[in-house]
Amino acid sequence: MKKTKIYFLAPLVVLIAFGAYYWNFKSDYDAKQAAVVAHEKEVKLEKLKQEAIQREAAIHDALEAQKVRKKEREDREAKELKQRDDKENAKLIEEKADQESQRLQRQVEKLTKDVETEKAEVAKIVADNKKTVEEEGFLKEYVKMAQDNQASLAAVLTKIEAADAAAVKAAAAAAAAAAKNK
């Protein structure tokens, strides 16, 4: 049984010694860790303050540089805008003059065509008028010839009627003479 006590007591003693050492370590360890964490926080806080100061200085410098660049850009843009406007105005004036020239050219061409059309119409009217005058002359001549022809036909009809009347008289006389002779 002695040996069983050793097996039981030795681990128990070692366990108690380890517990005391662990207890001592744990109580100091938490304090050390808290101190390390506090120191790290202080270092980080100091570093953040330095970075904030540097960042503020950098922001201030950047803002100043930005203001200068903005002013330069505005001046440059104003100059470019004025040049662009001048170019556009010159181009617009040129295009307007070109359009006006083209419009006037088309108007001249249209008027030239209208004049040619009117000349052709006048020539046609003159030709129609000449033809009408010739037709009128022809019709007057034709009417005169028709009236002359009518007069000659009337004369011929009178002669025919006279000849018919003479022929009827002659036939009546011949019939009367034949009736007397019989």
C-alpha positions as CSV (number, residue, x, y, z in Angstrom):
1,M,0.0,0.0,0.0
2,K,2.9,2.2,0.3
3,K,3.4,2.2,-3.3
4,T,-0.2,3.2,-4.0
5,K,0.2,6.2,-1.7
6,I,3.2,7.4,-3.7
7,Y,1.2,7.1,-6.9
8,F,-1.5,9.2,-5.3
9,L,0.5,11.7,-3.3
10,A,3.2,12.5,-5.8
11,P,0.8,13.7,-8.5
12,L,-1.2,15.6,-5.8
13,V,1.9,17.4,-4.6
14,V,3.0,18.2,-8.2
15,L,-0.6,19.4,-8.9
16,I,-0.5,21.7,-5.8
17,A,2.9,23.1,-6.8
18,F,1.8,23.7,-10.4
19,G,-1.4,25.3,-9.1
20,A,0.6,27.7,-6.9
21,Y,3.0,28.5,-9.7
22,Y,0.0,29.0,-12.1
23,W,-1.8,31.2,-9.6
24,N,1.3,33.4,-9.2
25,F,1.9,33.5,-13.0
26,K,-1.8,34.2,-13.7
27,S,-2.0,37.1,-11.3
28,D,1.2,38.8,-12.6
29,Y,0.4,37.8,-16.2
30,D,-2.9,39.7,-16.3
31,A,-1.3,42.8,-14.9
32,K,1.6,42.5,-17.4
33,Q,-0.7,42.0,-20.3
34,A,-2.8,45.0,-19.2
35,A,0.3,47.1,-19.0
36,V,1.5,45.9,-22.4
37,V,-1.9,46.6,-23.9
38,A,-2.1,50.0,-22.3
39,H,1.5,50.8,-23.5
40,E,0.5,49.6,-27.0
41,K,-2.6,51.7,-26.9
42,E,-0.6,54.7,-25.8
43,V,1.9,54.2,-28.7
44,K,-1.0,53.7,-31.2
45,L,-2.8,56.8,-29.8
46,E,0.4,58.9,-30.1
47,K,1.0,57.5,-33.6
48,L,-2.6,58.3,-34.6
49,K,-2.2,61.8,-33.2
50,Q,1.0,62.3,-35.2
51,E,-0.7,60.9,-38.3
52,A,-3.7,63.2,-37.7
53,I,-1.4,66.2,-37.4
54,Q,0.5,65.1,-40.5
55,R,-2.8,64.4,-42.4
56,E,-4.1,67.8,-41.4
57,A,-1.0,69.5,-42.7
58,A,-1.1,67.4,-45.9
59,I,-4.8,68.2,-46.3
60,H,-4.1,71.9,-45.8
61,D,-1.2,71.8,-48.3
62,A,-3.4,69.8,-50.8
63,L,-6.2,72.3,-50.4
64,E,-3.9,75.2,-51.1
65,A,-2.4,73.4,-54.1
66,Q,-5.9,72.5,-55.2
67,K,-7.0,76.1,-55.0
68,V,-4.0,77.1,-57.1
69,R,-4.7,74.4,-59.7
70,K,-8.4,75.2,-59.7
71,K,-7.6,78.9,-60.4
72,E,-5.1,77.9,-63.2
73,R,-7.6,75.4,-64.7
74,E,-10.4,78.0,-64.6
75,D,-8.2,80.6,-66.3
76,R,-7.1,78.0,-68.9
77,E,-10.7,76.8,-69.4
78,A,-11.9,80.4,-69.8
79,K,-9.1,81.0,-72.4
80,E,-9.9,77.8,-74.2
81,L,-13.7,78.5,-74.1
82,K,-13.1,82.0,-75.6
83,Q,-10.9,80.5,-78.3
84,R,-13.4,77.8,-79.0
85,D,-16.3,80.3,-79.1
86,D,-14.3,82.5,-81.4
87,K,-13.6,79.6,-83.7
88,E,-17.2,78.4,-83.6
89,N,-18.4,82.0,-84.3
90,A,-16.1,82.2,-87.3
91,K,-17.2,78.8,-88.5
92,L,-20.8,79.7,-88.1
93,I,-20.3,83.0,-89.9
94,E,-18.5,81.1,-92.7
95,E,-21.2,78.5,-92.9
96,K,-23.9,81.2,-92.9
97,A,-22.2,83.0,-95.7
98,D,-21.8,79.8,-97.6
99,Q,-25.5,78.9,-97.1
100,E,-26.5,82.4,-98.2
101,S,-24.3,82.0,-101.3
102,Q,-25.8,78.7,-102.1
103,R,-29.3,80.0,-101.6
104,L,-28.6,83.0,-103.9
105,Q,-27.1,80.6,-106.5
106,R,-30.2,78.4,-106.3
107,Q,-32.4,81.5,-106.6
108,V,-30.4,82.6,-109.7
109,E,-30.7,79.2,-111.3
110,K,-34.4,79.1,-110.5
111,L,-35.0,82.6,-112.0
112,T,-32.9,81.6,-115.0
113,K,-35.0,78.5,-115.5
114,D,-38.2,80.6,-115.0
115,V,-37.0,83.1,-117.6
116,E,-36.3,80.3,-120.1
117,T,-39.7,78.8,-119.3
118,E,-41.4,82.1,-119.8
119,K,-39.5,82.7,-123.1
120,A,-40.6,79.3,-124.3
121,E,-44.2,80.1,-123.3
122,V,-44.0,83.5,-125.1
123,A,-42.6,81.8,-128.2
124,K,-45.4,79.2,-128.0
125,I,-48.0,81.9,-127.5
126,V,-46.5,83.9,-130.5
127,A,-46.6,80.7,-132.6
128,D,-50.2,79.9,-131.5
129,N,-51.2,83.5,-132.2
130,K,-49.5,83.3,-135.7
131,K,-51.3,80.0,-136.3
132,T,-54.6,81.5,-135.2
133,V,-54.1,84.5,-137.4
134,E,-53.3,82.2,-140.3
135,E,-56.3,80.0,-139.5
136,E,-58.5,83.1,-139.3
137,G,-57.2,84.3,-142.7
138,F,-57.8,80.8,-144.1
139,L,-61.3,80.7,-142.7
140,K,-62.1,84.1,-144.1
141,E,-60.9,83.0,-147.5
142,Y,-62.8,79.7,-147.1
143,V,-66.0,81.6,-146.1
144,K,-65.5,83.9,-149.1
145,M,-65.0,80.9,-151.4
146,A,-68.0,79.1,-149.8
147,Q,-70.1,82.2,-150.3
148,D,-68.9,82.5,-153.9
149,N,-69.5,78.8,-154.4
150,Q,-73.0,79.2,-152.8
151,A,-73.7,82.0,-155.2
152,S,-72.5,80.0,-158.2
153,L,-74.5,77.0,-157.0
154,A,-77.6,79.2,-156.6
155,A,-77.0,80.5,-160.1
156,V,-76.6,76.9,-161.4
157,L,-79.7,75.9,-159.5
158,T,-81.6,78.7,-161.1
159,K,-80.3,77.7,-164.5
160,I,-81.3,74.1,-163.7
161,E,-84.7,75.1,-162.6
162,A,-85.0,77.3,-165.7
163,A,-83.8,74.4,-167.8
164,D,-86.2,72.0,-166.0
165,A,-89.0,74.4,-166.5
166,A,-88.1,74.8,-170.1
167,A,-87.9,71.0,-170.4
168,V,-91.3,70.6,-168.8
169,K,-92.7,73.3,-171.1
170,A,-91.1,71.6,-174.1
171,A,-92.4,68.2,-172.9
172,A,-95.9,69.7,-172.4
173,A,-95.7,71.4,-175.8
174,A,-94.5,68.1,-177.3
175,A,-97.3,66.3,-175.6
176,A,-99.8,68.9,-176.7
177,A,-98.4,68.7,-180.2
178,A,-98.5,65.0,-180.1
179,A,-102.1,65.1,-178.8
180,K,-103.0,67.5,-181.6
181,N,-101.4,65.3,-184.1
182,K,-103.2,62.4,-183.1
